[in-house]
């Protein structure tokens, strides 16, 4: 038997004006909640708010290492049986204990109902079922060996209360939009759509001092864009901006009295994917032409202000040193090479190539580099029509595959094997290229099945090279992130990525005002 264990550590006033925060931490965001059900949520604001109520089995540290949270230890009893042993001191806010039945129910419901946009569903591809042989033990029966499932499902999945979700019959259709029950540090108590989301403190919460979150109330306020958020922070209307700062604003805010800028480790990457269901984009030469038509260094220096590094066009961020291949080379910006590849693919003045690229207007960095991509592609004879849209529409179009080119970023790519399974296997939850390459599929599934780290690294690096060479993903950079908050607040616990940042439940439960 193998086991792993460790120590776990009101409406916005758009006109401005100060407010007395009292025992309230007010956080700015640019999007509303789309789904209050964490099993179908897919936006950052959804995650920020629902994660304050629905715990995860595992946590993650700033350097990407996993550690116990609801689970106190975990591992495998044999190659096809995984387990988590749970702590016994967590309760739902209605007084019922959090038990293995809740965890098993959550997993089995995801497998049965296949909720749209649920990342965990893709991580459960090798899981047959979950069971609760005792109130504190969860066991997974695997269809085949999968060395990643216990840590990835443990980290990514929010556990929901069985007694609340089971009566719905189908968790994929359960709105969960009232009468919330929480086992996190806070519980949602009031919603003003387009304006604010109010959460009240829950006790006991074992990851806060004396089992009690320090701040009694969290309020998320919705603002139209990052510039309005920054103005609200300067005017003392909010205490913290949840989303990462545009690189151009970092130095400015670092010199602003009353504001602290906090660096957040990056564990993801920015990329463009090309929809291979599009006749032109199914051609490798066209995808390579597009890859050669991007000035990656200019994007990193001009748009990112030097706050990003290359991944060598690999889907493995360099911070994951155990798996990253330093020999992977970034696609060279070469307009003439791009033109040559397009000609070989049959495109030119008499048969021009026109494509549409979607991106989120709330993503200030992507909005900027999308225009650079468009301008440089035009030099190679490729017309890219930009379609910026609000984030929720963008996510809906992404889910539906309604795009030629998708431009965006992943917040956390914490495990290369799992990430590639989700991104490049058929039916993967984030397979935006819609790729189905048998050779690539084989490498990824072999990486999943082995517990031999050396063999897994070899499979992963071979798969990453295939992704790069076939432009199944055009990975552009890994960004170093920065967030801003009032210097009157301290005690935040830094976690990697914009998704967690300092708005992770453990962090907010320990925040305090000086």
CORCOR-V581583 format. One record per residue. N is the residue number from 0. RES is the residue in three letters. PHI is phi in whole degrees, -180 to 180 (none if undefined). D_LAST is the distance of its C-alpha to the last C-alpha in Angstrom with 1 decimal. Layout:
n->(N N)
res->(RES RES)
phi->(PHI PHI)
d_last->(D_LAST D_LAST)
This chain:
n->(0 1 2 3 4 5 6 7 8 9 10 11 12 13 14 15 16 17 18 19 20 21 22 23 24 25 26 27 28 29 30 31 32 33 34 35 36 37 38 39 40 41 42 43 44 45 46 47 48 49 50 51 52 53 54 55 56 57 58 59 60 61 62 63 64 65 66 67 68 69 70 71 72 73 74 75 76 77 78 79 80 81 82 83 84 85 86 87 88 89 90 91 92 93 94 95 96 97 98 99 100 101 102 103 104 105 106 107 108 109 110 111 112 113 114 115 116 117 118 119 120 121 122 123 124 125 126 127 128 129 130 131 132 133 134 135 136 137 138 139 140 141 142 143 144 145 146 147 148 149 150 151 152 153 154 155 156 157 158 159 160 161 162 163 164 165 166 167 168 169 170 171 172 173 174 175 176 177 178 179 180 181 182 183 184 185 186 187 188 189 190 191 192 193 194 195 196 197 198 199 200 201 202 203 204 205 206 207 208 209 210 211 212 213 214 215 216 217 218 219 220 221 222 223 224 225 226 227 228 229 230 231 232 233 234 235 236 237 238 239 240 241 242 243 244 245 246 247 248 249 250 251 252 253 254 255 256 257 258 259 260 261 262 263 264 265 266 267 268 269 270 271 272 273 274 275 276 277 278 279 280 281 282 283 284 285 286 287 288 289 290 291 292 293 294 295 296 297 298 299 300 301 302 303 304 305 306 307 308 309 310 311 312 313 314 315 316 317 318 319 320 321 322 323 324 325 326 327 328 329 330 331 332 333 334 335 336 337 338 339 340 341 342 343 344 345 346 347 348 349 350 351 352 353 354 355 356 357 358 359 360 361 362 363 364 365 366 367 368 369 370 371 372 373 374 375 376 377 378 379 380 381 382 383 384 385 386 387 388 389 390 391 392 393 394 395 396 397 398 399 400 401 402 403 404 405 406 407 408 409 410 411 412 413 414 415 416 417 418 419 420 421 422 423 424 425 426 427 428 429 430 431 432 433 434 435 436 437 438 439 440 441 442 443 444 445 446 447 448 449 450 451 452 453 454 455 456 457 458 459 460 461 462 463 464 465 466 467 468 469 470 471 472 473 474 475 476 477 478 479 480 481 482 483 484 485 486 487 488 489 490 491 492 493 494 495 496 497 498 499 500 501 502 503 504 505 506 507 508 509 510 511 512 513)
res->(UNK UNK UNK UNK UNK UNK UNK UNK UNK UNK UNK UNK UNK UNK UNK UNK UNK UNK UNK UNK UNK UNK UNK UNK UNK UNK UNK UNK UNK UNK UNK UNK UNK UNK UNK UNK UNK UNK UNK UNK UNK UNK UNK UNK UNK UNK UNK UNK UNK UNK UNK UNK UNK UNK UNK UNK UNK UNK UNK UNK UNK UNK UNK UNK UNK UNK UNK UNK UNK UNK UNK UNK UNK UNK UNK UNK UNK UNK UNK UNK UNK UNK UNK UNK UNK UNK UNK UNK UNK UNK UNK UNK UNK UNK UNK UNK UNK UNK UNK UNK UNK UNK UNK UNK UNK UNK UNK UNK UNK UNK UNK UNK UNK UNK UNK UNK UNK UNK UNK UNK UNK UNK UNK UNK UNK UNK UNK UNK UNK UNK UNK UNK UNK UNK UNK UNK UNK UNK UNK UNK UNK UNK UNK UNK UNK UNK UNK UNK UNK UNK UNK UNK UNK UNK UNK UNK UNK UNK UNK UNK UNK UNK UNK UNK UNK UNK UNK UNK UNK UNK UNK UNK UNK UNK UNK UNK UNK UNK UNK UNK UNK UNK UNK UNK UNK UNK UNK UNK UNK UNK UNK UNK UNK UNK UNK UNK UNK UNK UNK UNK UNK UNK UNK UNK UNK UNK UNK UNK UNK UNK UNK UNK UNK UNK UNK UNK UNK UNK UNK UNK UNK UNK UNK UNK UNK UNK UNK UNK UNK UNK UNK UNK UNK UNK UNK UNK UNK UNK UNK UNK UNK UNK UNK UNK UNK UNK UNK UNK UNK UNK UNK UNK UNK UNK UNK UNK UNK UNK UNK UNK UNK UNK UNK UNK UNK UNK UNK UNK UNK UNK UNK UNK UNK UNK UNK UNK UNK UNK UNK UNK UNK UNK UNK UNK UNK UNK UNK UNK UNK UNK UNK UNK UNK UNK UNK UNK UNK UNK UNK UNK UNK UNK UNK UNK UNK UNK UNK UNK UNK UNK UNK UNK UNK UNK UNK UNK UNK UNK UNK UNK UNK UNK UNK UNK UNK UNK UNK UNK UNK UNK UNK UNK UNK UNK UNK UNK UNK UNK UNK UNK UNK UNK UNK UNK UNK UNK UNK UNK UNK UNK UNK UNK UNK UNK UNK UNK UNK UNK UNK UNK UNK UNK UNK UNK UNK UNK UNK UNK UNK UNK UNK UNK UNK UNK UNK UNK UNK UNK UNK UNK UNK UNK UNK UNK UNK UNK UNK UNK UNK UNK UNK UNK UNK UNK UNK UNK UNK UNK UNK UNK UNK UNK UNK UNK UNK UNK UNK UNK UNK UNK UNK UNK UNK UNK UNK UNK UNK UNK UNK UNK UNK UNK UNK UNK UNK UNK UNK UNK UNK UNK UNK UNK UNK UNK UNK UNK UNK UNK UNK UNK UNK UNK UNK UNK UNK UNK UNK UNK UNK UNK UNK UNK UNK UNK UNK UNK UNK UNK UNK UNK UNK UNK UNK UNK UNK UNK UNK UNK UNK UNK UNK UNK UNK UNK UNK UNK UNK UNK UNK UNK UNK UNK UNK UNK UNK UNK UNK UNK UNK UNK UNK UNK UNK UNK UNK UNK UNK UNK UNK UNK UNK UNK UNK UNK UNK UNK UNK UNK UNK UNK UNK UNK UNK UNK)
phi->(none -114 -142 -127 -150 -163 -86 -93 -49 none -80 -63 -93 -66 -81 96 110 -75 -144 -92 -74 54 -95 -132 -104 -106 -121 -93 -140 -109 -136 -77 -75 -94 -128 -83 -88 -68 -81 -127 -72 -142 -108 -62 -64 -53 -65 -57 -84 -70 -69 -74 -116 -117 -72 -107 -72 -129 -113 -139 -94 -60 -94 89 -83 -85 -149 -63 -134 -66 -81 -96 -157 -163 163 -132 -88 -159 -58 -120 -136 -108 -150 -129 -102 -97 -72 -113 -114 -107 -131 -76 -67 -91 96 -77 -72 -84 -128 -60 -60 -64 -66 -62 -60 -59 -65 -65 -69 -63 -62 -77 -97 48 -61 -62 76 -85 -62 -62 -57 -67 -78 -98 -59 -99 -100 -86 -168 -119 -140 -125 -67 -150 -62 -121 -129 -115 -122 -110 -94 -97 -73 -154 -57 -146 -73 -97 -64 -68 -84 -74 -64 -60 -83 -83 -85 -83 -84 -110 -74 -59 -70 -96 -87 -62 -61 -69 85 -137 -67 -70 -113 -87 -71 50 -107 -165 50 -70 -123 -128 -118 -100 -76 -141 -127 -66 -125 -152 -130 -122 -51 80 -130 -158 -134 -111 -125 -108 -61 -120 -132 -81 -130 -71 -106 -131 -58 55 62 -133 -54 -68 -88 -82 -145 -118 -124 -93 -109 -97 -122 -71 -164 -64 -65 -68 -62 -64 -62 -64 -67 -65 -88 66 -85 -132 -101 -153 -103 -71 -80 -66 -76 -61 -52 -66 -92 -63 -64 -60 -75 -63 -102 -93 -58 87 -122 -109 -104 -111 -80 -119 -60 -87 -134 -136 -154 -97 -158 -123 -119 -112 -67 -75 -80 -78 -53 -70 -76 -72 -87 -57 -62 -67 -63 -67 -61 -64 -65 -77 -95 -112 -93 -63 -65 -64 -62 -68 -84 -86 -79 -90 54 77 -94 -156 -130 -74 -105 68 59 -102 -79 -104 -60 -62 -65 -86 -60 -64 -117 -63 -109 -66 -83 -67 -105 -68 -60 -78 -74 -147 -62 -66 -62 -62 -61 -62 -64 -64 -62 -63 -85 96 -109 175 -56 -83 -141 -70 -106 -124 -134 -114 -119 -101 -160 -89 -68 -77 -93 -63 -69 -62 -58 -74 -74 -58 -70 -65 -61 -60 -66 -72 -63 -61 -64 -92 89 -107 -94 -116 -90 -85 -127 -81 -150 -63 -58 -69 -66 -58 -66 -65 -66 -63 -59 -85 70 -94 -166 -93 -125 -105 -118 -178 -154 -107 -74 -135 -116 -88 -137 -56 -63 -66 -62 -71 -63 -70 -93 -127 -80 -57 81 -60 -60 -126 -82 -79 -79 61 -80 -145 -111 -55 -67 -67 -57 -64 -63 -68 -68 -67 -64 -65 -81 -98 -103 -80 -61 -65 -67 -61 -60 -63 -62 -64 -67 -65 -65 -62 -65 -64 -61 -65 -66 -96 50 -73 -154 -104 -83 -103 -173 -111 -97 -85 -104 -140 -123 -125 -149 -64 -75 -78 -111 -148 87 -63 -106 -78 -122 -74 85 -66 -63 -108 50 -112 -102 -60 -53 -62 -69 -66 -70 -110 -71 -145 -100 -80)
d_last->(47.6 44.6 41.0 37.6 34.5 31.1 27.7 25.4 22.2 22.9 25.0 23.7 24.5 26.4 27.0 23.4 21.3 17.7 16.4 13.8 12.1 11.1 11.0 12.6 12.2 15.0 17.0 20.0 23.3 26.8 29.0 29.6 30.2 33.9 34.2 32.2 34.4 32.8 36.4 37.4 34.2 34.3 31.7 28.2 26.7 29.0 27.7 24.0 24.4 27.2 25.7 22.9 25.8 28.6 28.0 29.6 31.6 30.1 27.0 27.0 25.1 24.3 27.8 29.6 30.4 30.7 29.5 30.0 27.8 29.9 32.8 32.8 35.7 38.2 41.3 45.0 47.8 50.4 50.5 50.5 48.3 44.5 42.1 38.5 37.8 34.9 32.5 33.4 30.1 29.0 29.9 30.2 28.4 31.9 32.2 34.6 34.1 33.5 36.8 39.0 40.9 38.0 37.9 41.7 41.8 39.3 41.4 44.7 43.7 42.7 46.0 48.0 46.4 45.4 42.5 42.4 39.8 38.7 38.0 38.6 42.2 43.1 41.7 43.9 47.1 48.5 47.4 50.1 48.1 45.3 46.0 44.2 46.5 43.9 40.8 38.7 40.9 41.5 44.4 45.4 49.1 49.5 52.5 52.4 50.3 47.0 44.7 41.7 41.5 39.5 36.5 36.7 37.1 34.6 31.9 32.9 33.9 31.8 33.4 34.3 35.4 39.2 39.7 38.0 39.5 42.9 44.4 44.0 46.8 45.6 42.0 42.6 43.4 40.7 38.4 35.7 34.4 33.7 33.1 30.8 30.4 27.6 27.2 23.9 20.3 20.9 24.1 25.2 26.0 26.7 28.2 29.0 31.0 30.3 27.1 24.5 24.1 22.0 21.2 20.3 19.0 21.9 22.4 23.5 22.0 22.7 20.5 17.2 16.1 18.8 20.3 17.7 15.4 11.8 11.8 14.9 16.0 16.5 18.5 20.5 21.9 25.2 25.9 29.3 28.3 25.8 26.3 25.3 22.2 21.3 22.0 19.9 16.8 17.7 18.2 14.8 17.0 15.5 12.3 14.5 18.2 19.9 23.1 23.6 23.9 27.4 28.2 29.0 25.5 23.7 24.5 23.9 20.3 19.7 20.5 18.5 15.8 12.4 13.6 13.5 16.8 17.1 20.7 22.1 25.3 28.3 30.7 32.9 35.2 36.5 40.1 43.1 45.5 49.0 50.5 53.6 55.1 55.7 59.3 58.3 55.2 57.1 58.8 57.3 58.5 56.7 53.4 54.0 54.8 51.5 49.7 51.5 50.7 47.0 45.6 42.8 41.9 41.7 39.3 37.0 37.2 37.3 35.3 32.9 32.6 33.4 30.5 33.0 35.8 39.3 40.2 43.9 44.5 43.8 41.8 40.2 37.1 37.4 34.2 36.3 38.3 40.3 42.0 41.7 45.0 44.6 48.2 47.4 48.0 46.5 49.0 50.2 49.9 53.6 55.0 58.6 58.1 56.5 59.5 61.9 60.3 60.4 64.1 64.8 63.2 65.5 63.1 63.8 64.9 67.3 64.8 61.3 58.2 55.7 52.6 49.5 46.0 43.2 39.4 36.3 35.4 31.7 31.9 31.7 32.8 35.8 36.8 37.1 39.1 41.3 42.9 43.5 45.1 47.3 48.4 49.3 51.1 53.2 54.5 55.9 57.5 55.0 53.8 50.3 49.4 45.7 44.3 40.7 39.5 36.5 34.9 36.3 39.8 39.5 38.7 41.6 44.0 42.9 43.6 47.0 47.9 48.5 48.0 49.9 47.0 43.5 40.7 37.2 35.1 34.2 30.6 31.4 34.8 34.0 37.5 40.4 43.1 41.3 40.1 43.7 45.1 42.9 43.6 47.3 49.1 51.0 49.0 45.7 42.8 41.9 45.4 45.2 48.2 50.2 51.7 54.1 55.5 57.3 56.9 53.1 52.9 54.7 52.5 49.3 50.8 52.1 48.6 47.3 50.1 49.8 47.6 49.0 46.2 48.7 50.8 47.8 46.6 50.1 50.3 46.9 47.8 51.2 49.6 47.1 50.1 52.0 49.1 48.9 52.7 53.3 50.3 49.2 45.8 45.0 41.8 40.4 37.3 34.1 31.0 27.9 25.1 21.9 19.1 16.6 13.1 10.5 8.7 5.4 6.1 7.3 9.8 12.5 16.0 18.4 21.8 24.9 26.0 24.8 25.8 23.1 20.7 17.1 18.3 20.2 19.9 18.7 15.9 14.7 15.1 12.6 9.9 6.5 3.8 0.0)
